[in-house]
Amino acid sequence: MADTNSSGWLPMLALVVGYLMKYVTDWMQDRRSTRHARESRAAARRADLIDRRNQFQLDTLLNLQEAILRLIRCGGAAHHLDVMSHRKSGQWHKELYPEQLDEQSHVSQVDTTKLMVRVRDREIRSGVERLKAFVSNIPISRSPDEGQRAVNAMELEFEVVNARIGEVLRKLDDDMEEASHPK
């Protein structure tokens, strides 16, 4: 009889141990699945954040290019008015600028500053600061030569800043293209 009892418990014990092992295995697998899902969601959030950041920079840089163009147009217009006034009167920067040009100049300075501070690239921010300083030097120049030097410096700095913006835009475009086609 003792043999019969012990052989009856052995299958029951194996069944209970089997259920316990299955429960532990399922629990561990569920933990791994949950962790993997959590990591996948976190990676997707990071990718989305990077995409939004890149798109924001792209939009900001494109808008900054337009604002810079408006800014240098205002500087060029101010210089042109000074040259024309000088030809008529022989005096440099004798007349006030038209109200419309004054307002456009102010708005373009504000827009350029607003966009510049959003740019992540330090080289672009520094270049835009220098460009704004050169544009600001045009109306306060004391002679035709000084005014022309300010315009020349403005034009050169515009070329440098615009080239750098182009580099960063191409890099952003490459990054966004690479992100949309993962390997």
Secondary structure, 3 states (H helix, E strand, C coil): CHHHHHHHHHHHHHHHHHHHHHHHHHHHHHHHHHHHHHHHHHHHHHHHHHHHHHHHHHHHHHHHHHHHHHHHHHHHHHHHHHHHHHHHHCCCCCCCCCHHHHHHHHHHHHHHHHHHCCCCCHHHHHHHHHHHHHHHHCCCCCCHHHHHHHHHHHHHHHHHHHHHHHHHHHHHHHHHHHHHCCC
